[in-house]
Amino acid sequence: MIKKLPGRWKAGECTLTRGFSRDDSFQKLIKNSQLAASDDARMDGSIIVFDSEGEEVKRYTFTNAWPKSLEIEALKAGDTSVLTEKLVLAYETLEVE
């Protein structure tokens, strides 16, 4: 019989996707992480899910995260879909509350 045991926690990744806008906060995160020392480039934060009445349903709290990549969806001629940008954050720990 093979049993799996819990081991070391592995770092994970989280992809944040939003519609393209004039807000440049994703670009600022990338730029600050490139210019800062390694300790200053990391951040803590939370992703909060709300229901339709504005009440908090769930909270995902990450620690020591840094931006890994930023991707802007390719433009296609005649396409009417919303242009999106994706920011991938690598984090050390994630807690679900």
Summary of the structure (lengths in Angstrom):
residues: 97
radius of gyration: 17.1
end to end distance: 34.1
largest distance: 57.5
contacts: 186
relative contact order: 0.30
helix: 11%
strand: 46%
